Amino acid sequence: MLELISAARRRKRPPTHDLFDVIALDFRVGLLDIDLNLQLNTGKYVKIMDRCRLEHAVVTGLLHRTVTARASTVVANTEIAYIRELRPYQRFQVHTRLLGWDDKYTYYDQRFESQRKLHTHALHRLAHMYGGKPISPPAFQEMTGLNLTSPPLPDYVRDWKTLLQNKRRLTERDVDS
């Protein structure tokens, strides 16, 4: 909750980073952050990623533009690869960057690194909302006054989109049965 209050207070400050810059935040695994295996709890990963995306929005000016336009952004999908564990008291950084968007979603990449080694990698697909209904990223861009062109999405995002489409077809088939 304190992060939200801090973000709300800082959202009107001039942006210090460009929209596509990588934003890195430092963390340390606390004793209340670990699970039975003495490593960072998976739920804590999600909370940290939310915090880092919020910070990205603050320092790029995106949060102020979003609030001013009375829009919002929600996570539609997340894919997380846990590569190495993060142990108690271990220091780590989370690198957050906006990859781009297509005609329906915006994509973020987040990496947890410690001692120059990748520990966890996550992809997020976010939907933009206005008045409780989804709007396209181009409509969101227009509402917020950004009016930028998305860089090409990396191949791994296109592969992930294909996987999600296949999962959706499988789920729809299971519901119809």
N, C-alpha and C positions, 0 to 999 in steps of 0.2 A: 504494500500500500504506500509506503514511503517513496518508492520509486515513481509511482503515479503522481504523487503530490509534487515531487521534485521535477518531473517532466512537465507537468502543467505550469509550474512556475517559470521554467526555462524555455518554454515553447516559442515565446515571442522574441527571443534573442536572435540576432542575425545568424544565419547558417555559417558554420565553420568548416564544413566539408561539402563537396559536390555529391550529388545523388548516387553516383556509381563508385564512390570511394569506399575502400575497405575500412571499417570502423573496428578497432580492437579494444576490448575491455579486459582488465586483469581481475582474476578471482583466486580464491584459495578454498580447497575442500575443507569444510568444517565438520566437527564431530556429529552435528545434527543433520548433515547432508548425506550420510552414508547408509548403506543397506546392510543386510546380514553378511554379505561377502566382503565387508570393509572396503567398499568402493563407492563412488558417487552414485546416488540413487537415480534411477531412470526418470522419476518424476521431477527431480531437481534439475536435470538436464533441460527439460521442457520449460521450466520456470526461468532458468538462466537465458535460454534462447529468446523467450518473450521479452525479457529485460533488455537484451542486446538489440533486438529489433526496434524496441521503443527508443533506445538511445540513438540508434541509427536515424530514426524519424526525427528526433529532437535536433541533432547536430546538422542534419541536412536541410532542416526547415520544412520537411514533409509533414510533421505533426501539426504545426501551426496552419499550414495550408489545408490539411484534412479537416481540422476542427472548424476553421473559418468557413469551409464549404459545407459544413454539417454532414460530412460523409464519414464513413468508418471502413475499417479493413478487418477481415476475419480470416483465420487460417482455414483453408479448405482441405489440404493434405500435407502430411509431413512424412518424410522418409529419413530414418536415422540409421547410420552404420556405426556400431560401437567397435572400434578397432583395438584400442588399449584402454585399460582401466585407469581411473583417476583415484588415487589413494588419499587417506586422511592427511590433511595439512599440505597436500601437494598444490603448488601454484600452477595456474594455467591461464591462457588467454583464449578469448572467443573472438574470432574474426568474422564479421558480418558484412555481407555485400549484397546489393540488389543486382541480380543478373539481367533482368529485363522483363518483358511482358509479351503476351500474345493478345488475341482479341477477347480473351475471357479472364485470364489470371495474370498475376504478377509473381515472379519467382525470386526467392532469396536462397543464398548459400551461406551456411554457418559451419565454421571449423573450430573445434576445441584442440588447442595445441599446448604442449608442455615440453620444455627443453628442446624446442625445434622439431618435435615429433607430433604427427597427427594422432590424436586419440579418438576423436569422434567427428563424423561428418554428417550434416543434415541438409536436406533440401525442403523448402517450404513453398507451397502454392497458396497464394492468398487471393481472396475475392474482395472486391470493393463494393460497398453498400451505400445506398442513399434512400432514405425514407423506408428502410426495412426491406428494400429490394436490391438484388444484385445489379451492378452497372459494369460496363466494360472498362478496361484500363484506359482506352482512348477517351471515353466519356469522363472518367475520373481525372485524367490529365487536363481536359478542358475545364472542368469545374474548379480545379485547384490552380489553374493558370500556369501549369508546368509546360504543357505542349512540347514534350520531348519525343524523340524517336527512340524506340528500343534498340539496343544493339542486338545482333543475332544471338539467340539463345545457344548455349553450348550443346554439343551432341548428347551429353549425358542427361540433359533436361528433356530433350526430344525422346530419348529412350524411356525415361521415366513416364512421360506423358503417354507413350504407347502402352506401357505396363498398366497404368491406371485405366486406360480405355478398355484393355482386356479384362481387368478385374471387374470393371463396371458391367461389361457384357456377361461375365460369369455370374455376378450377383443378381442381375436382372433375370437370368435364366433360372437361377435357384428360387427366386421369389415366385416366378410363374409356375413352377412345378407343384 
